[in-house]
Structures are given as structure tokens and as C-alpha cells.
């Protein structure tokens, strides 16, 4: 690649510098960036002054290099999307009437880098991979910065390949026999417990969204690298692969938002998984575009002084290109 590249943390993550909008449309550059993405653990960032003015259609085209852009956003409110595009706006921006134009959640700001590591007492940061409750979970996401606050609002990433590789063989054997039970109903009820305005699934919606099972140890279908998987707020239990769970247990997890104690198998690993050997703190600049792979990474949001500063991000969701699997 002709552009300057910088590793983000050892073999995990690459920044490609000096990128232009014209580069993003170049087939050779696309191929090189995609290959880098796969080879560095599924985290690649592009940065360049020209990218501040990227159009929604250009961003969708760039995102399609890495997967198939999902044609709908996971929100029922069209006013939180970029009109006419499958791009969700995230941040605290408002229109002239003071109405929010982006999806926003208040999360703690990092005091220092020691806060990157998961804290079992506060259960922060909320490290996760995306949407494991879906029958076909998305393979990744694209995040683009439009407006960045002067401090805070970083996105955190962790390398689940290297973290898994450094576990002892006994732990690898144990985890390889387990699956995560992931339920959208459990996810929504758990949030509803501390945010009562958050809607829970109706009985009909719950029936239409049964729990999904994912392995705790996932082999990447393209690189064949192995990584830890299944960390999501929808994860309500960890069970031996193929073992049935009772309707009574499902009702407890879904209707009460109570997490089975077996989830501790994953949660207890989080302080190790999110240590400095495996993590990247991405400080956003306007124009930055980061693509991550859910199959080999986890990520977490951090807060900023939202009452003083604006932040606007554009997010796209990626699904698997089946043609690449066939190849």
C-alpha cells in the first residue's frame, strides 16, 4: 500500500493515513484495505482531511467493501437516520427546534486509561459484540465521525483473537464446549429495569424473536482464526453446546431480565480480556472512518461533556457477503 500505515496495538488494528475520498472508490485501495482488515484482527481506520466531506452514498459504497450494508437501521425512528440512507446518527445533535436528531445514551467518561479495563463492581465499560440475539448476527460495523468533542467520546476496542490465544489450554477446552443463549427479550427487559421508558417485547414480538445460540469460541469463516465470542447484553445464560433450556428458565431471563449465574463464566474473563495488551482507545477526529469485525473484536462506548459539546457519528451495520464465503 502506498499510504502510510500505523499499527494500533501490536498485531491488532491498523490506521491508514492520508486517505482521500477518491482513494475510497479505488478498487486497488479497497482490496488492500480489506486484506489489512482481515489480517490485523478486524479493526481498520482511515484518516484524511478530505474525508470530513464524505457523502452518505460514498460512505455506503466504502462500507460495502467489507460486507453487505444492512438496508435498515435498528431504530423505529426515521428522524435518527440520515435521510434516504441506512445510516444511523449517534450523538447529541439537535435540530433548530431543539429536537434530538441522533440516538443518544449517557455513559461515563473515562477518567484515565485505567478505566478502559472492565470493572466488575460498576460493570463498566459495557464491552460487547453486536446483536448476538439475531439468527444471523451482523459481522461488523462502520463508524464515521462528523463532529467530535475536544475530549471524551472515544470508542474502545479489544482483540479477542490474541486474548483467546493466550489463555491456558484447560480454559480453552472449557470454553470450546459452551454456548451463549442470547435473547432480545432479556436484553430489553434488563434495560427496562433501570430505564422504565425503554420498551419491552410484547408476547407476539417475543415469539417472533426466539433466543439465539452462539459459540463462546468462534472460528472466523474467512481467516480461520479463533476468537472469544458471545459478549452481549442479550446473553442470559451459558450452557453446554446443544443442551436444552427449560421454558421456565427462559421466562425468568426474558420476563424478569434476570441473568443466569452461568454468565459469570464470560463476565469473570472481562478484566483480563480488556487489559492493555489487547485494547485500543480510538480518539476521534472529524472525517475518521473505522470498520470493526464483530467476529474477532469487542467494543465499548465512552462518554463526554454532552451538555457543553456536540458529537455526531454515522453508523452502518454490515452483514456477511455470502459470495465471499463461497470463494
C-alpha positions, 0 to 999 in steps of 0.5 A: 500500500502506498499510504502510510500505515500505523499499527494500533496495538501490536498485531491488532488494528491498523490506521491508514493515513492520508486517505482521500475520498477518491482513494475510497472508490479505488478498487486497488485501495479497497482490496488492500484495505480489506486484506489489512482488515482481515489480517490485523484482527478486524479493526481498520481506520482511515484518516484524511482531511478530505474525508470530513466531506464524505457523502452518505452514498460514498460512505455506503459504497466504502462500507460495502467493501467489507460486507453487505450494508444492512438496508435498515437501521435498528431504530423505529425512528426515521428522524435518527437516520440520515435521510434516504440512507441506512445510516444511523446518527449517534450523538447529541445533535439537535435540530433548530427546534431543539429536537434530538436528531441522533440516538443518544445514551449517557455513559461515563467518561473515562477518567484515565486509561485505567478505566478502559479495563472492565470493572466488575463492581460498576460493570463498566465499560459495557464491552460487547459484540453486536446483536448476538440475539439475531439468527444471523448476527451482523459481522461488523460495523462502520463508524464515521465521525462528523463532529467530535468533542475536544475530549471524551467520546472515544470508542474502545476496542479489544482483540479477542483473537490474541486474548483467546490465544493466550489463555491456558489450554484447560480454559480453552477446552472449557470454553470450546464446549459452551454456548451463549443463549442470547435473547432480545427479550432479556436484553430489553427487559434488563434495560427496562429495569433501570430505564422504565421508558425503554420498551419491552417485547410484547408476547407476539414480538417475543415469539417472533424473536426466539433466543439465539445460540452462539459459540463462546469460541468462534472460528472466523469463516474467512481467516480461520482464526479463533476468537472469544465470542458471545459478549452481549447484553442479550446473553442470559445464560451459558450452557453446554453446546446443544443442551436444552433450556427449560421454558421456565428458565427462559421466562425468568431471563426474558420476563424478569431480565434476570441473568443466569449465574452461568454468565459469570463464566464470560463476565469473570474473563472481562478484566483480563480480556480488556487489559492493555495488551489487547485494547485500543482507545480510538480518539476521534477526529472529524472525517475518521472512518473505522470498520470493526469485525464483530467476529474477532473484536469487542467494543465499548462506548465512552462518554463526554461533556454532552451538555457543553459539546456536540458529537455526531457519528454515522453508523452502518451495520454490515452483514456477511457477503455470502459470495465471499464465503463461497470463494 
